Amino acid sequence: MSVVVVGGGMAGAACASALAGHGIEVTLVDRHDYSQFQPLLYQVASSQLPAEDIARPLRTMFRDRSEVTVVTGEVVAVDVEAKTVTTDAGTVGPADQLVIAAGARPNFFGVPGAAEHAIPLYSVRDAERLRRHLRDRLRGLGSPEGGGALTIVVCGGGATGVEISGALAELLQALRDEGRLAAPASVRLVDLGHALLAPFTDRSHRYALDKLTAMGVEVTFGVAVTSVDAGSATLSDGSSVVTDTVIWAGGISGASLVDLTGIPAGRGGRIDVARDLTVPGHPGVFAVGDVANVPDAAGGTLPQLGSVAQQSGAWAGKNVRAQRDGAALAPFHYHDKGIMAMIGRNTAVAEVGPHRHQLEGPFAFAAWLGLHGVLMSGFHDRVDAVMNWADDYLHHARAADLELEDSVGRIAWADDDADRPDLGPR
Ligand SMILES: Cc1cc2nc3c(=O)[nH]c(=O)nc-3n(C[C@H](O)[C@H](O)[C@H](O)COP(=O)(O)OP(=O)(O)OC[C@H]3O[C@@H](n4cnc5c(N)ncnc54)[C@H](O)[C@@H]3O)c2cc1C
């Protein structure tokens, strides 16, 4: 049997791993030669980790899996009946089964200028772009060329908006303490709703707001960004903020690849799937992770989370094997480990397990680390390297550094230096 898996993120990589070693020929296709670990993107954007540490080459991940062939190329056409995908480098397939794991993309909700001028935080490239932009802005701050005060506007108070706001507030404070801010710099978070971290409980909403406010972040609720240009952001209350730095954490929709499949998009531009993760009406086609509306047992839809992506990817792999063996496909069962967000050093909230047991501060940070250790295990077998890095990050506040190649605070993966991800021009 042969299977094409489109997308080498958490879902696609988990699926390929579940298929490897079972006599199935797997072709894993991604536009990048690496898999990225999105939960640490804000660490890259805020100059706390270099991009290399959260992007792992797919060829390295699957180097001991001879049945898995990695193809690097932008998918430009998908034939779900023939199960072929065409990349800018040629056509892959036909295969017996197709697994779509193409993830998501930022949703700018049609806000004028947002796609052109705001910086999303969805990929390693976005994080690197934001880091370089902030590095240049902060270095030039107060100089005639560099401009005056810097107001960073963060659009959206979900986990991404809260985590990046906290990390940037910490960075600015560290630079201020070292006397390296030549002009005022601040973070302003705006959200159309009335709470931070909406899917969490009220207690966590208050905790996140108190902590971010104490870190100096100005939070405004009930307000949306209505347009963005090169030097300002306009808000729905009619006010305007002078800024050249708008971070878009306003939401996501299914990857643009959905449009190539001919499958009608469901809610959020994602592919609706049955409980067994197959795409109704398209035999032999599965969709998993952020690209799919993955049903839960109660008839709702699971959120776009790493644990959903990883578990659904592995489950699809098991169901592909069942199909090959003539067995019945099993409905996906999600093991809910909870939701969590890291606001800053030792400042986190976690609601653990299906009953949402609440944790704050160092305990929540420990829970965050445990869950992310599990997610990381799909990315690298040296999970201890992440634990060491996290311990170091927590207990040794480092001098603020805007350039990170040789930083001592890196994750010590100890992979072959030659086996680095191709992150494109820097
Ligand atoms: C900033 C941020 C922080 C997050 N933090 C957390 C967290 O703390 N905990 C948690 O559980 N979850 C978190 N998430 C969510 C989690 O990271 C995602 O749910 C998960 O990574 C989705 O995995 P995926 O494999 O479905 O998609 P992705 O990881 O996005 O993988 C999709 C892959 O498909 C490839 N692809 C797409 N289109 C094409 C094409 N046309 N051609 C070729 N390749 C293509 C992409 O290059 C990509 O590698 C976070 C997400 C973000 C953005």
The ligand as an SDF file (V2000), in Angstrom:
LIG
                    3D

 53 58  0  0  0  0  0  0  0  0999 V2000
    1.8040   30.8970   17.8990 C   0  0  0  0  0  0  0  0  0  0  0  0
    1.1490   29.5610   18.1810 C   0  0  0  0  0  0  0  0  0  0  0  0
    1.2610   29.0010   19.4350 C   0  0  0  0  0  0  0  0  0  0  0  0
    0.6540   27.7820   19.7110 C   0  0  0  0  0  0  0  0  0  0  0  0
    0.7830   27.2570   20.9610 N   0  0  0  0  0  0  0  0  0  0  0  0
    0.2200   26.0710   21.2310 C   0  0  0  0  0  0  0  0  0  0  0  0
    0.3620   25.4960   22.5160 C   0  0  0  0  0  0  0  0  0  0  0  0
    0.9650   26.0840   23.4050 O   0  0  0  0  0  0  0  0  0  0  0  0
   -0.1960   24.2730   22.7340 N   0  0  0  0  0  0  0  0  0  0  0  0
   -0.8790   23.5960   21.7600 C   0  0  0  0  0  0  0  0  0  0  0  0
   -1.3610   22.4900   21.9910 O   0  0  0  0  0  0  0  0  0  0  0  0
   -1.0320   24.1210   20.5380 N   0  0  0  0  0  0  0  0  0  0  0  0
   -0.5060   25.3290   20.2500 C   0  0  0  0  0  0  0  0  0  0  0  0
   -0.6460   25.8780   19.0030 N   0  0  0  0  0  0  0  0  0  0  0  0
   -1.4130   25.1280   17.9820 C   0  0  0  0  0  0  0  0  0  0  0  0
   -0.5770   24.0270   17.3760 C   0  0  0  0  0  0  0  0  0  0  0  0
    0.7300   24.4630   17.1620 O   0  0  0  0  0  0  0  0  0  0  0  0
   -1.2450   23.5700   16.0700 C   0  0  0  0  0  0  0  0  0  0  0  0
   -2.5430   23.1250   16.3950 O   0  0  0  0  0  0  0  0  0  0  0  0
   -0.4890   22.4490   15.3980 C   0  0  0  0  0  0  0  0  0  0  0  0
    0.8440   22.8010   15.1540 O   0  0  0  0  0  0  0  0  0  0  0  0
   -1.1650   22.1060   14.0790 C   0  0  0  0  0  0  0  0  0  0  0  0
   -0.4410   21.1010   13.4480 O   0  0  0  0  0  0  0  0  0  0  0  0
   -0.7510   20.7140   11.9420 P   0  0  0  0  0  0  0  0  0  0  0  0
    0.1910   19.6000   11.6050 O   0  0  0  0  0  0  0  0  0  0  0  0
   -2.1870   20.5060   11.7540 O   0  0  0  0  0  0  0  0  0  0  0  0
   -0.3910   22.0200   11.1240 O   0  0  0  0  0  0  0  0  0  0  0  0
    1.0460   22.6760   10.8620 P   0  0  0  0  0  0  0  0  0  0  0  0
    1.9650   22.4140   11.9960 O   0  0  0  0  0  0  0  0  0  0  0  0
    0.7810   24.0780   10.4750 O   0  0  0  0  0  0  0  0  0  0  0  0
    1.6130   21.8630    9.6110 O   0  0  0  0  0  0  0  0  0  0  0  0
    1.0760   22.0280    8.3340 C   0  0  0  0  0  0  0  0  0  0  0  0
    2.1840   21.7930    7.3380 C   0  0  0  0  0  0  0  0  0  0  0  0
    1.6280   21.7980    6.0260 O   0  0  0  0  0  0  0  0  0  0  0  0
    2.5230   22.4520    5.1460 C   0  0  0  0  0  0  0  0  0  0  0  0
    1.7630   22.9820    4.0110 N   0  0  0  0  0  0  0  0  0  0  0  0
    0.6450   23.7350    4.0360 C   0  0  0  0  0  0  0  0  0  0  0  0
    0.2690   24.0670    2.7790 N   0  0  0  0  0  0  0  0  0  0  0  0
    1.1800   23.5120    1.9450 C   0  0  0  0  0  0  0  0  0  0  0  0
    1.3360   23.5210    0.5280 C   0  0  0  0  0  0  0  0  0  0  0  0
    0.4860   24.1610   -0.2980 N   0  0  0  0  0  0  0  0  0  0  0  0
    2.3890   22.8580    0.0120 N   0  0  0  0  0  0  0  0  0  0  0  0
    3.2680   22.2100    0.8240 C   0  0  0  0  0  0  0  0  0  0  0  0
    3.1680   22.1820    2.1690 N   0  0  0  0  0  0  0  0  0  0  0  0
    2.1320   22.8180    2.7170 C   0  0  0  0  0  0  0  0  0  0  0  0
    3.1260   23.5550    6.0050 C   0  0  0  0  0  0  0  0  0  0  0  0
    4.3730   23.9670    5.5140 O   0  0  0  0  0  0  0  0  0  0  0  0
    3.2340   22.8960    7.3720 C   0  0  0  0  0  0  0  0  0  0  0  0
    4.4960   22.3230    7.6030 O   0  0  0  0  0  0  0  0  0  0  0  0
   -0.0550   27.0960   18.6930 C   0  0  0  0  0  0  0  0  0  0  0  0
   -0.1520   27.6610   17.4140 C   0  0  0  0  0  0  0  0  0  0  0  0
    0.4380   28.8790   17.1570 C   0  0  0  0  0  0  0  0  0  0  0  0
    0.3300   29.4740   15.7880 C   0  0  0  0  0  0  0  0  0  0  0  0
  1  2  1  0
  2  3  1  0
  2 52  2  0
  3  4  2  0
  4  5  1  0
  4 50  1  0
  5  6  2  0
  6  7  1  0
  6 13  1  0
  7  8  2  0
  7  9  1  0
  9 10  1  0
 10 11  2  0
 10 12  1  0
 12 13  2  0
 13 14  1  0
 14 15  1  0
 14 50  1  0
 15 16  1  0
 16 17  1  0
 16 18  1  0
 18 19  1  0
 18 20  1  0
 20 21  1  0
 20 22  1  0
 22 23  1  0
 23 24  1  0
 24 25  2  0
 24 26  1  0
 24 27  1  0
 27 28  1  0
 28 29  2  0
 28 30  1  0
 28 31  1  0
 31 32  1  0
 32 33  1  0
 33 34  1  0
 33 48  1  0
 34 35  1  0
 35 36  1  0
 35 46  1  0
 36 37  1  0
 36 45  1  0
 37 38  2  0
 38 39  1  0
 39 40  1  0
 39 45  2  0
 40 41  1  0
 40 42  2  0
 42 43  1  0
 43 44  2  0
 44 45  1  0
 46 47  1  0
 46 48  1  0
 48 49  1  0
 50 51  2  0
 51 52  1  0
 52 53  1  0
M  END
$$$$
